[in-house]
Amino acid sequence: MTQASRSTTYLVATGAFALGMASYVTAGLIPMIQADFAVSVSVAAQLVTAFTLAYGLGSPLCVVLLPAHRQRGGLFLMLGLFVIANAASALSTSLVALMAWRVLAGMAAGTYLAIGIAAAVSVAPAAERGKTISIIMGGMASGTVLGVPLGLILAEHWGWQAALWLIALIGLVTLVGLIFRLPP
């Protein structure tokens, strides 16, 4: 693997870690969110549904609508939107606003992953493409296995918003890294 492909792969995997964490941490935050917004568990749990539906349905539409010659910019746009949506989720003062931001976070996460995998594979040597995808998907799985418990520990000490701030921070670090390290 070349230095450019290695750094791109690991940066995309770091972003995948953040979205793996974002995909599942909300389920663990439901009791805290329910208490803060004084809603039922079933209403608070709709935040998970909103993120997942946007990820599954919205991201393919975004990928299709993104011009092929603008994928680098699209990657930065979607990762930036993911960061903003998670930060705004942490700042939300109403369940409606939180729901809207989770929808945007889900759509941006799914689109980022698709474009990120394509970007990393495009700079990887042909013989390393499978490994590249494996590393990125490992980042996403690690976000679920390691990131979610870490987010929940932070939430227990500093409130449910802390988990979302961590996701936004990881996404921001990834964005800055990709801006500087992703080849044109």
Accessible surface in RSA format (square Angstrom, percent):
REM  Atomic radii and reference values for relative SASA: ProtOr
REM  Chains: A
REM  Algorithm: Lee & Richards
REM  Probe-radius: 1.40
REM  Slices: 20
REM RES _ NUM      All-atoms   Total-Side   Main-Chain    Non-polar    All polar
REM                ABS   REL    ABS   REL    ABS   REL    ABS   REL    ABS   REL
RES MET A   1    52.62  27.2   7.28   4.8  45.34 108.0   6.69   5.7  45.93  60.9
RES THR A   2    75.56  53.7  67.49  68.4   8.07  19.2  72.80  97.8   2.76   4.2
RES GLN A   3   110.33  61.7 102.77  75.1   7.55  18.0  51.88 110.4  58.44  44.3
RES ALA A   4    39.19  36.0  35.32  54.5   3.88   8.8  36.62  51.6   2.57   6.8
RES SER A   5     0.00   0.0   0.00   0.0   0.00   0.0   0.00   0.0   0.00   0.0
RES ARG A   6    98.05  41.2  98.05  50.0   0.00   0.0  32.22  44.0  65.82  39.9
RES SER A   7    17.87  15.1  10.77  14.4   7.10  16.4  17.87  38.1   0.00   0.0
RES THR A   8     0.00   0.0   0.00   0.0   0.00   0.0   0.00   0.0   0.00   0.0
RES THR A   9     0.00   0.0   0.00   0.0   0.00   0.0   0.00   0.0   0.00   0.0
RES TYR A  10   109.82  51.3 108.28  61.6   1.54   4.0  75.96  57.1  33.86  41.7
RES LEU A  11    31.79  17.7  31.61  22.6   0.18   0.5  31.72  22.3   0.07   0.2
RES VAL A  12     0.00   0.0   0.00   0.0   0.00   0.0   0.00   0.0   0.00   0.0
RES ALA A  13     8.45   7.8   7.66  11.8   0.78   1.8   8.03  11.3   0.42   1.1
RES THR A  14    51.97  37.0  47.66  48.3   4.30  10.3  28.47  38.2  23.50  35.5
RES GLY A  15     0.50   0.6   0.00   N/A   0.50   0.6   0.00   0.0   0.50   1.1
RES ALA A  16     0.00   0.0   0.00   0.0   0.00   0.0   0.00   0.0   0.00   0.0
RES PHE A  17    41.05  20.5  41.05  25.4   0.00   0.0  41.05  24.9   0.00   0.0
RES ALA A  18     0.00   0.0   0.00   0.0   0.00   0.0   0.00   0.0   0.00   0.0
RES LEU A  19     1.01   0.6   1.01   0.7   0.00   0.0   1.01   0.7   0.00   0.0
RES GLY A  20     0.00   0.0   0.00   N/A   0.00   0.0   0.00   0.0   0.00   0.0
RES MET A  21     0.00   0.0   0.00   0.0   0.00   0.0   0.00   0.0   0.00   0.0
RES ALA A  22     0.64   0.6   0.00   0.0   0.64   1.5   0.00   0.0   0.64   1.7
RES SER A  23    16.43  13.9  11.65  15.5   4.78  11.0   9.93  21.2   6.50   9.1
RES TYR A  24   120.83  56.4 117.07  66.6   3.76   9.8  70.20  52.8  50.63  62.4
RES VAL A  25     0.00   0.0   0.00   0.0   0.00   0.0   0.00   0.0   0.00   0.0
RES THR A  26     4.58   3.3   4.58   4.6   0.00   0.0   3.71   5.0   0.87   1.3
RES ALA A  27    52.82  48.6  41.48  64.0  11.34  25.8  41.83  58.9  11.00  29.1
RES GLY A  28    29.32  36.2   0.00   N/A  29.32  36.2  17.86  49.0  11.46  25.7
RES LEU A  29     0.50   0.3   0.50   0.4   0.00   0.0   0.50   0.3   0.00   0.0
RES ILE A  30    19.67  11.2  19.67  14.7   0.00   0.0  19.67  14.2   0.00   0.0
RES PRO A  31    83.96  61.2  78.25  71.3   5.71  20.8  78.95  65.2   5.01  31.1
RES MET A  32    53.72  27.8  48.42  32.0   5.30  12.6  49.53  42.1   4.19   5.6
RES ILE A  33     2.14   1.2   2.14   1.6   0.00   0.0   2.14   1.5   0.00   0.0
RES GLN A  34    53.21  29.8  52.61  38.5   0.59   1.4   4.22   9.0  48.99  37.2
RES ALA A  35    78.06  71.8  48.71  75.2  29.35  66.8  59.21  83.4  18.85  49.9
RES ASP A  36    89.17  62.5  55.91  55.6  33.26  78.6  13.60  32.0  75.57  75.4
RES PHE A  37    38.09  19.1  18.63  11.5  19.46  50.6  23.34  14.1  14.75  42.2
RES ALA A  38    94.81  87.2  58.62  90.5  36.19  82.3  70.32  99.0  24.49  64.9
RES VAL A  39    38.04  25.0  24.88  22.5  13.16  31.7  33.78  29.4   4.26  11.6
RES SER A  40    56.96  48.1  43.78  58.4  13.18  30.4  48.40 103.1   8.56  12.0
RES VAL A  41    83.76  55.1  81.31  73.6   2.44   5.9  81.31  70.7   2.44   6.6
RES SER A  42    74.80  63.2  67.03  89.5   7.77  17.9  51.34 109.3  23.46  32.9
RES VAL A  43    63.54  41.8  62.65  56.7   0.89   2.1  63.54  55.2   0.00   0.0
RES ALA A  44     0.00   0.0   0.00   0.0   0.00   0.0   0.00   0.0   0.00   0.0
RES ALA A  45    29.43  27.1  27.41  42.3   2.03   4.6  27.41  38.6   2.03   5.4
RES GLN A  46    86.56  48.4  85.73  62.7   0.84   2.0  28.89  61.5  57.67  43.7
RES LEU A  47     0.52   0.3   0.31   0.2   0.21   0.5   0.31   0.2   0.21   0.6
RES VAL A  48    40.23  26.5  39.02  35.3   1.20   2.9  40.19  34.9   0.04   0.1
RES THR A  49    59.41  42.3  54.99  55.7   4.42  10.5  37.59  50.5  21.83  33.0
RES ALA A  50    13.68  12.6   6.49  10.0   7.19  16.4  12.73  17.9   0.95   2.5
RES PHE A  51     4.48   2.2   4.48   2.8   0.00   0.0   4.48   2.7   0.00   0.0
RES THR A  52    77.92  55.4  75.12  76.2   2.80   6.7  66.61  89.5  11.31  17.1
RES LEU A  53    97.45  54.3  95.59  68.4   1.86   4.7  97.10  68.2   0.35   0.9
RES ALA A  54    11.70  10.8   3.36   5.2   8.35  19.0  11.03  15.5   0.67   1.8
RES TYR A  55    50.63  23.6  49.53  28.2   1.10   2.9  45.83  34.4   4.80   5.9
RES GLY A  56    42.74  52.7   0.00   N/A  42.74  52.7  29.79  81.7  12.95  29.0
RES LEU A  57   120.85  67.3 115.51  82.6   5.33  13.4 117.39  82.4   3.46   9.3
RES GLY A  58    17.33  21.4   0.00   N/A  17.33  21.4  16.40  45.0   0.93   2.1
RES SER A  59     8.54   7.2   8.48  11.3   0.06   0.1   1.21   2.6   7.33  10.3
RES PRO A  60    68.05  49.6  60.97  55.6   7.08  25.7  67.67  55.9   0.38   2.3
RES LEU A  61   117.03  65.2 117.01  83.7   0.02   0.1 117.03  82.2   0.00   0.0
RES CYS A  62    26.55  20.1  20.41  22.8   6.14  14.4   4.94  12.5  21.61  23.3
RES VAL A  63    52.17  34.3  44.76  40.5   7.41  17.9  44.76  38.9   7.41  20.1
RES VAL A  64   119.30  78.5  92.56  83.8  26.74  64.4  99.09  86.1  20.21  54.8
RES LEU A  65   142.33  79.3 117.90  84.3  24.43  61.4 121.10  85.0  21.22  57.1
RES LEU A  66    37.42  20.8  24.87  17.8  12.54  31.5  27.91  19.6   9.51  25.6
RES PRO A  67    62.79  45.8  51.00  46.5  11.79  42.8  62.79  51.8   0.00   0.0
RES ALA A  68    86.30  79.3  65.06 100.4  21.24  48.3  66.53  93.7  19.77  52.4
RES HIS A  69   143.79  78.6 107.50  74.7  36.29  92.8  92.23  95.1  51.56  60.0
RES ARG A  70   143.66  60.3 140.48  71.6   3.18   7.6  32.71  44.7 110.95  67.2
RES GLN A  71    72.93  40.8  71.30  52.1   1.63   3.9  13.81  29.4  59.12  44.8
RES ARG A  72    86.74  36.4  79.39  40.5   7.35  17.5  39.41  53.9  47.33  28.7
RES GLY A  73    42.28  52.1   0.00   N/A  42.28  52.1  33.74  92.6   8.54  19.1
RES GLY A  74     3.64   4.5   0.00   N/A   3.64   4.5   1.84   5.0   1.81   4.0
RES LEU A  75     0.19   0.1   0.19   0.1   0.00   0.0   0.19   0.1   0.00   0.0
RES PHE A  76    35.57  17.8  32.18  19.9   3.40   8.8  32.49  19.7   3.09   8.8
RES LEU A  77   112.09  62.4 104.03  74.4   8.06  20.3 111.10  78.0   0.99   2.7
RES MET A  78    20.51  10.6  20.51  13.6   0.00   0.0  20.51  17.4   0.00   0.0
RES LEU A  79     0.63   0.4   0.63   0.5   0.00   0.0   0.63   0.4   0.00   0.0
RES GLY A  80    13.60  16.8   0.00   N/A  13.60  16.8  13.46  36.9   0.15   0.3
RES LEU A  81    40.40  22.5  37.68  27.0   2.72   6.8  38.85  27.3   1.55   4.2
RES PHE A  82     2.45   1.2   2.45   1.5   0.00   0.0   2.45   1.5   0.00   0.0
RES VAL A  83    17.03  11.2  17.03  15.4   0.00   0.0  17.03  14.8   0.00   0.0
RES ILE A  84   102.47  58.3 100.21  74.7   2.26   5.4 102.02  73.5   0.45   1.2
RES ALA A  85     0.00   0.0   0.00   0.0   0.00   0.0   0.00   0.0   0.00   0.0
RES ASN A  86     0.00   0.0   0.00   0.0   0.00   0.0   0.00   0.0   0.00   0.0
RES ALA A  87    21.32  19.6  21.32  32.9   0.00   0.0  21.32  30.0   0.00   0.0
RES ALA A  88    17.18  15.8  12.94  20.0   4.24   9.7  15.06  21.2   2.12   5.6
RES SER A  89     0.00   0.0   0.00   0.0   0.00   0.0   0.00   0.0   0.00   0.0
RES ALA A  90     6.09   5.6   0.00   0.0   6.09  13.8   0.00   0.0   6.09  16.1
RES LEU A  91   118.36  65.9 100.48  71.9  17.87  44.9 104.30  73.2  14.06  37.8
RES SER A  92    13.58  11.5   0.11   0.1  13.47  31.0   6.23  13.3   7.35  10.3
RES THR A  93   127.40  90.6  99.83 101.2  27.56  65.7  72.01  96.7  55.39  83.7
RES SER A  94    47.76  40.4  44.88  59.9   2.88   6.6  39.41  83.9   8.35  11.7
RES LEU A  95    25.45  14.2  21.48  15.4   3.97  10.0  21.48  15.1   3.97  10.7
RES VAL A  96   123.25  81.1 119.27 108.0   3.98   9.6 122.09 106.1   1.16   3.2
RES ALA A  97    35.99  33.1  29.42  45.4   6.57  14.9  35.69  50.3   0.30   0.8
RES LEU A  98     0.99   0.6   0.99   0.7   0.00   0.0   0.99   0.7   0.00   0.0
RES MET A  99    48.31  25.0  48.31  32.0   0.00   0.0  44.55  37.9   3.76   5.0
RES ALA A 100    53.94  49.6  46.19  71.3   7.76  17.6  52.50  73.9   1.44   3.8
RES TRP A 101    75.13  30.1  75.13  36.4   0.00   0.0  57.84  30.8  17.29  28.0
RES ARG A 102     2.18   0.9   2.18   1.1   0.00   0.0   2.03   2.8   0.15   0.1
RES VAL A 103    60.33  39.7  60.33  54.6   0.00   0.0  60.33  52.4   0.00   0.0
RES LEU A 104    62.75  34.9  62.75  44.9   0.00   0.0  62.75  44.1   0.00   0.0
RES ALA A 105     0.00   0.0   0.00   0.0   0.00   0.0   0.00   0.0   0.00   0.0
RES GLY A 106     0.00   0.0   0.00   N/A   0.00   0.0   0.00   0.0   0.00   0.0
RES MET A 107    36.96  19.1  36.96  24.5   0.00   0.0  12.17  10.3  24.79  32.8
RES ALA A 108     0.00   0.0   0.00   0.0   0.00   0.0   0.00   0.0   0.00   0.0
RES ALA A 109     0.46   0.4   0.00   0.0   0.46   1.1   0.46   0.7   0.00   0.0
RES GLY A 110     6.80   8.4   0.00   N/A   6.80   8.4   1.57   4.3   5.24  11.7
RES THR A 111     0.95   0.7   0.95   1.0   0.00   0.0   0.95   1.3   0.00   0.0
RES TYR A 112     1.56   0.7   1.56   0.9   0.00   0.0   1.56   1.2   0.00   0.0
RES LEU A 113    17.56   9.8  17.56  12.6   0.00   0.0  17.56  12.3   0.00   0.0
RES ALA A 114    46.10  42.4  30.47  47.0  15.63  35.6  39.35  55.4   6.76  17.9
RES ILE A 115     4.74   2.7   2.93   2.2   1.81   4.4   4.74   3.4   0.00   0.0
RES GLY A 116     0.00   0.0   0.00   N/A   0.00   0.0   0.00   0.0   0.00   0.0
RES ILE A 117    36.43  20.7  36.43  27.1   0.00   0.0  36.43  26.2   0.00   0.0
RES ALA A 118    44.59  41.0  32.84  50.7  11.75  26.7  40.57  57.1   4.02  10.6
RES ALA A 119    17.35  16.0  10.70  16.5   6.66  15.1  17.10  24.1   0.25   0.7
RES ALA A 120     0.00   0.0   0.00   0.0   0.00   0.0   0.00   0.0   0.00   0.0
RES VAL A 121    31.01  20.4  31.01  28.1   0.00   0.0  31.01  26.9   0.00   0.0
RES SER A 122    80.24  67.8  49.03  65.4  31.21  71.9  43.98  93.7  36.26  50.8
RES VAL A 123    40.23  26.5  20.46  18.5  19.77  47.6  27.34  23.8  12.88  34.9
RES ALA A 124     4.25   3.9   0.00   0.0   4.25   9.7   0.41   0.6   3.85  10.2
RES PRO A 125    50.39  36.7  36.99  33.7  13.40  48.7  49.96  41.2   0.43   2.6
RES ALA A 126    77.90  71.6  56.15  86.6  21.76  49.5  56.50  79.6  21.41  56.7
RES ALA A 127   100.59  92.5  58.66  90.5  41.93  95.4  71.43 100.6  29.16  77.3
RES GLU A 128    43.85  25.2  43.80  33.1   0.04   0.1   3.68   7.1  40.16  32.8
RES ARG A 129    98.29  41.3  98.21  50.1   0.08   0.2  24.98  34.1  73.31  44.4
RES GLY A 130    48.78  60.2   0.00   N/A  48.78  60.2  38.97 106.9   9.81  22.0
RES LYS A 131   116.10  56.6 105.46  64.7  10.64  25.3  61.15  55.0  54.95  58.5
RES THR A 132     0.00   0.0   0.00   0.0   0.00   0.0   0.00   0.0   0.00   0.0
RES ILE A 133    69.88  39.8  69.88  52.1   0.00   0.0  69.88  50.3   0.00   0.0
RES SER A 134    73.05  61.7  59.39  79.3  13.66  31.5  34.91  74.4  38.14  53.4
RES ILE A 135    36.22  20.6  27.10  20.2   9.12  22.0  33.37  24.0   2.85   7.7
RES ILE A 136     0.00   0.0   0.00   0.0   0.00   0.0   0.00   0.0   0.00   0.0
RES MET A 137    82.25  42.6  78.60  52.0   3.65   8.7  76.33  64.9   5.92   7.8
RES GLY A 138    32.90  40.6   0.00   N/A  32.90  40.6  31.23  85.7   1.67   3.7
RES GLY A 139    11.52  14.2   0.00   N/A  11.52  14.2  10.06  27.6   1.47   3.3
RES MET A 140    34.08  17.6  34.08  22.6   0.00   0.0  33.13  28.2   0.95   1.3
RES ALA A 141    54.02  49.7  46.72  72.1   7.30  16.6  53.61  75.5   0.41   1.1
RES SER A 142    39.62  33.5  36.33  48.5   3.29   7.6  10.60  22.6  29.02  40.7
RES GLY A 143     0.00   0.0   0.00   N/A   0.00   0.0   0.00   0.0   0.00   0.0
RES THR A 144    46.41  33.0  41.57  42.1   4.84  11.5  36.80  49.4   9.61  14.5
RES VAL A 145   102.15  67.2  88.97  80.5  13.18  31.7  94.92  82.5   7.22  19.6
RES LEU A 146   115.30  64.2 108.51  77.6   6.79  17.1 110.52  77.6   4.78  12.9
RES GLY A 147     0.07   0.1   0.00   N/A   0.07   0.1   0.07   0.2   0.00   0.0
RES VAL A 148    19.81  13.0  19.81  17.9   0.00   0.0  19.81  17.2   0.00   0.0
RES PRO A 149    63.52  46.3  59.55  54.3   3.97  14.4  63.23  52.2   0.28   1.8
RES LEU A 150    82.10  45.7  80.01  57.2   2.09   5.3  81.38  57.2   0.72   1.9
RES GLY A 151     0.00   0.0   0.00   N/A   0.00   0.0   0.00   0.0   0.00   0.0
RES LEU A 152    45.17  25.2  45.17  32.3   0.00   0.0  45.17  31.7   0.00   0.0
RES ILE A 153    96.16  54.7  96.13  71.6   0.03   0.1  96.13  69.2   0.03   0.1
RES LEU A 154    38.82  21.6  38.82  27.8   0.00   0.0  38.82  27.3   0.00   0.0
RES ALA A 155     2.27   2.1   0.00   0.0   2.27   5.2   0.00   0.0   2.27   6.0
RES GLU A 156   126.91  72.9  92.12  69.7  34.80  82.9  27.13  52.5  99.78  81.5
RES HIS A 157   125.03  68.3  93.04  64.7  31.98  81.8  65.88  67.9  59.15  68.8
RES TRP A 158   174.38  70.0 144.81  70.1  29.58  69.4 124.61  66.4  49.77  80.8
RES GLY A 159    28.15  34.7   0.00   N/A  28.15  34.7  23.65  64.9   4.49  10.1
RES TRP A 160     4.57   1.8   4.38   2.1   0.18   0.4   4.38   2.3   0.18   0.3
RES GLN A 161    51.94  29.0  51.94  38.0   0.00   0.0  14.69  31.3  37.25  28.3
RES ALA A 162    17.15  15.8  10.77  16.6   6.37  14.5  14.53  20.5   2.61   6.9
RES ALA A 163     0.00   0.0   0.00   0.0   0.00   0.0   0.00   0.0   0.00   0.0
RES LEU A 164     2.65   1.5   2.65   1.9   0.00   0.0   2.65   1.9   0.00   0.0
RES TRP A 165   109.38  43.9 106.57  51.6   2.81   6.6  92.51  49.3  16.88  27.4
RES LEU A 166    32.98  18.4  28.99  20.7   3.99  10.0  32.37  22.7   0.61   1.6
RES ILE A 167     0.00   0.0   0.00   0.0   0.00   0.0   0.00   0.0   0.00   0.0
RES ALA A 168     5.29   4.9   4.78   7.4   0.51   1.2   5.10   7.2   0.20   0.5
RES LEU A 169   101.61  56.6  97.93  70.1   3.68   9.3 101.15  71.0   0.47   1.3
RES ILE A 170    28.44  16.2  26.54  19.8   1.91   4.6  28.44  20.5   0.00   0.0
RES GLY A 171     0.00   0.0   0.00   N/A   0.00   0.0   0.00   0.0   0.00   0.0
RES LEU A 172    81.68  45.5  81.68  58.4   0.00   0.0  81.68  57.4   0.00   0.0
RES VAL A 173    87.85  57.8  82.67  74.8   5.18  12.5  85.97  74.7   1.87   5.1
RES THR A 174     0.00   0.0   0.00   0.0   0.00   0.0   0.00   0.0   0.00   0.0
RES LEU A 175    24.52  13.7  24.52  17.5   0.00   0.0  24.52  17.2   0.00   0.0
RES VAL A 176    70.72  46.5  70.50  63.8   0.22   0.5  70.72  61.4   0.00   0.0
RES GLY A 177    16.03  19.8   0.00   N/A  16.03  19.8  15.72  43.2   0.31   0.7
RES LEU A 178     0.00   0.0   0.00   0.0   0.00   0.0   0.00   0.0   0.00   0.0
RES ILE A 179    78.98  44.9  68.47  51.0  10.51  25.3  68.47  49.3  10.51  28.5
RES PHE A 180   161.36  80.7 130.81  81.0  30.55  79.5 133.45  80.9  27.92  79.9
RES ARG A 181   104.46  43.9  94.60  48.2   9.87  23.5  33.48  45.8  70.99  43.0
RES LEU A 182     9.52   5.3   5.55   4.0   3.98  10.0   5.63   4.0   3.89  10.5
RES PRO A 183    39.72  29.0  28.79  26.2  10.94  39.8  34.77  28.7   4.96  30.8
RES PRO A 184   157.96 115.1 103.53  94.4  54.43 197.9 126.27 104.3  31.69 197.0
END  Absolute sums over single chains surface
CHAIN  1 A     8336.4       6973.0       1363.4       6307.1       2029.3
END  Absolute sums over all chains
TOTAL          8336.4       6973.0       1363.4       6307.1       2029.3
